[in-house]
């Protein structure tokens, strides 16, 4: 950790707050102050973030699924530094070796017959590309998505996202999108038709509140799409690359989609990158016009070497298996806290290290999250369900760090129960 004197750290914090408020996002600065995140992050390694004062936080937010292999993993950083000394961005007129290497690796690790990759810069861009590819590959226009889904905030991705608070300010959105309840395959069967291009679904809803569907949900969707001629798009932007205990969450259900979208953790949190990967059948549309979808910065060498190194880390360090073990460990510990404080925590659920802690009342999060930050844990709401606090720590987090997390969570929940009881003048939070 860089040694910074307290007076310098204070000045940096005040200046950063002022500039963010005056030139970036005034409402965000107010929110960060309320939630206890109004300090300046300065360094991060593994599962630890340090602020400018040197205070350390165990990162249980994980960048909303970005830091699967931890912050600043040395293998990824080394790969990017080496590539930076040679060529940072592609000229776009010659063959791109890092892109070719990454595309080959993605074909090897993705389920089913997924073979061809398009590299872009974000999850929303990956979803946009997948939706466009589905329409042009099928010659159809309608897309089925789910309530409380989160697929991004650009126009096409937002049209698939299932939360009106994000959609309504920007209407009219892209047409021919219909939303049905998540986990209900029969609701899809009832409305799918000869003009349905695709069903897009998260294998586990992240922003919806860490919602795990019935075991037969994805297999049923696969069969429904097969019979109708529609494509199945798996949005693995938050669930993919080891997070749930398999390389991809669809692997839990032995389902192979026609298109899969990736981003967030794909570069190890070092540089932005997204991707959508499809089967040879859907990729035929590029034969007549290989430039029908392009991206100036997509597939740049820096991002591609980072992504390749990230995948290698997951495989070499056994992080899928680690996510299963540590996920079970964390869930068991959180359920122990729930048992002691059932008036505060209604449910603990998750798969691997994608875990949701659901509170009995929405306002409790406003007490618990700032107190966790004060005590040295970063944790955040799920965007579409503010009653759920997510725990998505790096898959490299240690048992000792998780023990500290559980101790802090227990203390925080105990304080929340006391504060909530006093606030409503009731005993025990009842």
Rosetta blueprint (number, residue, H / E / L):
1 X L
2 X L
3 X L
4 X L
5 X L
6 X H
7 X H
8 X H
9 X H
10 X H
11 X H
12 X H
13 X H
14 X H
15 X H
16 X H
17 X H
18 X H
19 X H
20 X H
21 X H
22 X H
23 X H
24 X L
25 X L
26 X H
27 X H
28 X H
29 X H
30 X H
31 X H
32 X H
33 X H
34 X H
35 X H
36 X L
37 X L
38 X L
39 X L
40 X L
41 X E
42 X E
43 X E
44 X E
45 X E
46 X E
47 X L
48 X E
49 X E
50 X E
51 X E
52 X L
53 X L
54 X L
55 X L
56 X E
57 X E
58 X E
59 X E
60 X L
61 X L
62 X H
63 X H
64 X H
65 X H
66 X L
67 X L
68 X L
69 X L
70 X L
71 X E
72 X L
73 X L
74 X H
75 X H
76 X H
77 X H
78 X H
79 X H
80 X H
81 X H
82 X H
83 X H
84 X H
85 X L
86 X L
87 X L
88 X L
89 X L
90 X L
91 X L
92 X L
93 X L
94 X L
95 X L
96 X L
97 X H
98 X H
99 X H
100 X H
101 X H
102 X H
103 X H
104 X H
105 X H
106 X H
107 X H
108 X H
109 X H
110 X L
111 X L
112 X L
113 X L
114 X E
115 X E
116 X E
117 X E
118 X E
119 X E
120 X E
121 X L
122 X L
123 X H
124 X H
125 X H
126 X H
127 X H
128 X H
129 X H
130 X H
131 X H
132 X H
133 X H
134 X H
135 X H
136 X H
137 X H
138 X H
139 X L
140 X L
141 X L
142 X E
143 X E
144 X E
145 X E
146 X E
147 X L
148 X L
149 X L
150 X L
151 X L
152 X L
153 X L
154 X L
155 X H
156 X H
157 X H
158 X H
159 X H
160 X H
161 X L
162 X L
163 X L
164 X H
165 X H
166 X H
167 X H
168 X H
169 X H
170 X H
171 X L
172 X L
173 X L
174 X L
175 X L
176 X L
177 X E
178 X E
179 X E
180 X E
181 X L
182 X L
183 X L
184 X L
185 X H
186 X H
187 X H
188 X H
189 X H
190 X H
191 X H
192 X L
193 X L
194 X L
195 X L
196 X E
197 X E
198 X E
199 X E
200 X E
201 X E
202 X L
203 X L
204 X E
205 X E
206 X L
207 X L
208 X L
209 X L
210 X L
211 X E
212 X E
213 X L
214 X L
215 X L
216 X L
217 X H
218 X H
219 X H
220 X H
221 X H
222 X H
223 X H
224 X H
225 X H
226 X H
227 X H
228 X H
229 X L
230 X L
231 X E
232 X E
233 X E
234 X E
235 X E
236 X L
237 X L
238 X L
239 X L
240 X L
241 X L
242 X L
243 X L
244 X L
245 X L
246 X L
247 X L
248 X L
249 X H
250 X H
251 X H
252 X H
253 X H
254 X L
255 X L
256 X L
257 X L
258 X L
259 X E
260 X E
261 X E
262 X E
263 X L
264 X H
265 X H
266 X H
267 X H
268 X L
269 X L
270 X L
271 X L
272 X L
273 X L
274 X E
275 X E
276 X E
277 X E
278 X E
279 X E
280 X H
281 X H
282 X H
283 X H
284 X H
285 X H
286 X H
287 X L
288 X L
289 X L
290 X L
291 X L
292 X L
293 X L
294 X L
295 X L
296 X L
297 X L
298 X L
299 X L
300 X L
301 X H
302 X H
303 X H
304 X H
305 X H
306 X H
307 X H
308 X H
309 X H
310 X H
311 X H
312 X H
313 X H
314 X H
315 X H
316 X H
317 X L
318 X L
319 X H
320 X H
321 X H
322 X H
323 X H
324 X H
325 X H
326 X H
327 X H
328 X H
329 X H
330 X H
331 X H
332 X H
333 X H
334 X H
335 X H
336 X H
337 X H
338 X H
339 X H
340 X H
341 X L
342 X L
343 X L
344 X L
345 X E
346 X E
347 X E
348 X E
349 X E
350 X E
351 X E
352 X L
353 X L
354 X E
355 X E
356 X E
357 X E
358 X E
359 X E
360 X L
361 X L
362 X H
363 X H
364 X H
365 X H
366 X H
367 X H
368 X H
369 X H
370 X H
371 X H
372 X H
373 X H
374 X H
375 X H
376 X L
377 X E
378 X E
379 X L
380 X E
381 X E
382 X E
383 X L
384 X L
385 X E
386 X E
387 X E
388 X E
389 X E
390 X E
391 X E
392 X L
393 X L
394 X L
395 X L
396 X L
397 X L
398 X L
399 X H
400 X H
401 X H
402 X H
403 X H
404 X H
405 X H
406 X H
407 X H
408 X H
409 X H
410 X H
411 X H
412 X H
413 X H
414 X H
415 X H
416 X H
417 X H
418 X H
419 X H
420 X H
421 X H
422 X H
423 X H
424 X L
425 X L
426 X L
427 X L
428 X L
429 X L
430 X L
